[in-house]
């Protein structure tokens, strides 16, 4: 009799079903999260939680039993060293199923199948380590630099106020403008010369007219 021995067949043969569920559990151990259908997530949940309960008791027999399902030594070591310690305080509820909605096309009920406790990602660890190193280096450099460095001949001193620097720059600009005339000054000088020439021509014209009038009167 097989009372209470119901098993979801997933429309597959036994060998195919074992392989698919084993691959789902492997990806769950590696990525700690996956997107799949509700029926497959429920079928893989029993196997995943069975493996986590095995990993809580780190013995040779439990490792061998986990290896018969996973067939990968690296995954077995990750299961026993990284994932099992996360669930020390828990007796059940190692995974969760979050609904996503129905898939477009065939209308399958999609869910997120993930672990309730997760390890920190490698990228986040690397970023945190880099930030800590930078902070240490900056503090070390500040401690080394006890006395302020002497300013070079061309560089402005740090204790000088900013308005003094502006005054010095303005004085430099004025001296340069005195030594060399600007374009506007050159244009004004040319206009003045042309006006003087015109005035000189007008005076000569008036003198010539006076000579003509004197001749007629005579």
C-alpha positions in Angstrom: 0.0 0.0 0.0 1.3 3.5 -0.8 -0.9 5.6 1.5 0.4 9.2 1.9 3.2 8.6 -0.6 2.1 11.2 -3.1 4.8 12.5 -5.4 4.6 15.2 -8.1 5.6 13.5 -11.3 6.0 16.8 -13.3 5.0 14.9 -16.5 8.5 13.3 -16.6 10.0 9.9 -16.3 11.7 9.2 -12.9 15.3 9.6 -14.2 14.4 12.9 -15.9 12.6 14.2 -12.8 15.6 13.3 -10.6 18.0 15.1 -12.9 15.9 18.3 -13.1 15.3 18.5 -9.4 19.0 17.9 -8.7 20.0 20.7 -11.1 17.5 23.0 -9.5 19.0 22.3 -6.0 22.5 22.9 -7.4 21.6 26.3 -8.8 19.9 27.2 -5.6 23.1 26.4 -3.6 25.2 28.4 -6.1 23.0 31.5 -6.7 20.7 31.2 -3.6 17.8 32.4 -5.8 16.0 31.3 -8.9 12.9 31.9 -11.0 10.7 28.8 -11.9 7.1 27.5 -11.9 5.2 26.9 -8.6 4.9 23.2 -9.2 8.7 22.7 -9.7 9.5 24.9 -6.8 7.3 22.9 -4.5 8.9 19.6 -5.8 12.5 21.0 -5.3 11.8 22.4 -1.9 11.6 19.0 -0.2 14.9 18.0 -1.6 16.6 21.3 -0.8 15.5 21.3 2.8 16.5 17.6 3.2 20.0 18.5 2.1 20.2 21.4 4.5 19.2 19.2 7.4 21.9 16.7 6.4 24.5 19.5 6.3 23.8 20.6 9.9 25.4 17.3 11.1 28.9 17.5 9.5 29.9 13.8 9.4 31.3 11.5 6.7 28.0 9.7 6.2 26.0 12.9 5.7 28.6 14.2 3.2 28.4 11.0 1.3 24.6 11.1 1.2 24.7 14.7 -0.1 27.3 13.7 -2.7 24.9 11.1 -4.1 22.4 13.9 -4.9 24.8 16.7 -5.9 27.6 14.7 -7.6 30.0 17.7 -7.0 32.6 17.9 -4.2 32.8 21.8 -4.4 29.0 22.1 -4.0 29.1 19.7 -1.1 31.8 21.7 0.7 29.9 24.9 0.1 26.7 23.4 1.4 28.4 22.2 4.7 30.7 25.2 5.3 28.7 28.3 4.0 24.9 27.5 3.8 24.4 25.1 6.7 25.8 27.5 9.4 23.2 30.1 8.4 20.4 27.9 9.6 21.8 26.8 13.0 18.9 28.5 14.9 16.2 27.2 12.5 14.6 23.8 12.6 12.6 24.3 9.4 11.6 26.9 6.8 14.9 27.0 5.0 13.4 28.2 1.7 10.6 30.5 0.6 8.4 30.8 -2.5 7.4 34.3 -3.7 4.7 34.5 -6.4 5.4 36.5 -9.5 2.3 36.1 -11.6 1.4 34.2 -14.7 3.8 33.7 -17.6 2.8 35.2 -20.9 2.3 32.5 -23.5 1.4 29.4 -21.6 0.0 31.0 -18.5 2.3 29.1 -16.1 2.3 30.3 -12.4 5.8 31.8 -12.0 7.5 32.2 -8.6 10.9 33.1 -7.0 12.4 30.1 -5.2 15.1 31.3 -2.8 16.8 30.6 0.6 15.5 32.5 3.6 19.0 33.2 4.8 21.7 34.3 2.3 25.4 34.8 2.4 27.0 38.1 1.3 27.9 38.3 -2.3 31.6 38.4 -3.4 31.2 41.8 -5.2 29.8 43.4 -2.0 32.7 42.0 0.0 35.3 43.3 -2.5 33.8 46.8 -2.4 33.8 46.9 1.4 37.4 45.7 1.5 38.5 48.4 -1.0 36.8 51.1 1.0 38.4 49.9 4.2 41.8 49.9 2.6 41.4 53.4 1.2 40.4 54.7 4.6 43.4 53.1 6.2 45.8 54.5 3.6 44.4 58.0 4.0 44.7 57.9 7.8 48.3 56.6 7.5 49.3 59.4 5.1 47.8 62.0 7.4 49.7 60.7 10.3 53.0 60.7 8.3 52.5 64.3 7.2 53.1 66.0 10.6 54.5 69.3 9.4 53.2 71.2 6.3 55.4 71.1 3.2 57.3 74.3 2.1 55.7 76.0 -0.9 57.7 76.3 -4.1 58.9 79.6 -5.6 56.2 79.8 -8.2 53.4 78.4 -6.1 51.2 80.6 -3.9 51.4 80.1 -0.1 48.5 78.3 1.6 48.1 80.9 4.4 47.6 83.8 1.9 44.0 85.0 1.6 42.1 84.5 -1.7 41.4 88.3 -2.2 45.2 89.0 -2.0 45.7 86.6 -4.9 43.1 88.4 -6.9 44.7 91.8 -6.3 48.1 90.5 -7.4 46.6 89.1 -10.6 44.9 92.5 -11.4 48.1 94.4 -10.9 49.9 92.0 -13.3 47.1 92.7 -15.9 47.5 96.4 -15.5 51.2 96.4 -16.0 50.8 94.4 -19.2 48.1 96.8 -20.5 50.5 99.8 -19.9 53.3 98.2 -21.8 51.2 97.2 -24.8 48.3 99.2 -26.1 45.0 97.5 -26.6 43.0 97.2 -29.8 40.5 99.9 -28.7 43.3 102.3 -28.0 44.9 101.7 -31.5 41.5 102.3 -33.2 41.0 105.6 -31.3 44.5 106.8 -32.3 43.8 106.1 -36.0 40.4 108.0 -35.8 42.2 111.0 -34.3 44.8 111.1 -37.0 42.2 111.0 -39.8 40.2 113.9 -38.2 43.4 116.0 -38.0 44.1 115.4 -41.7 40.5 116.5 -42.6 40.9 119.7 -40.5 44.2 120.5 -42.2 42.6 120.1 -45.7 39.7 122.4 -44.8 42.1 125.2 -43.6 44.0 125.2 -47.0 40.7 125.3 -48.9 39.6 128.5 -47.0 43.0 130.1 -47.8 42.6 129.5 -51.5 39.1 131.0 -51.5 40.4 134.2 -49.9 43.1 134.6 -52.6 40.4 134.4 -55.3 38.2 137.0 -53.7 41.2 139.5 -53.4 42.0 139.1 -57.1 38.5 139.9 -58.2 38.3 143.0 -56.1 41.5 144.4 -57.6 
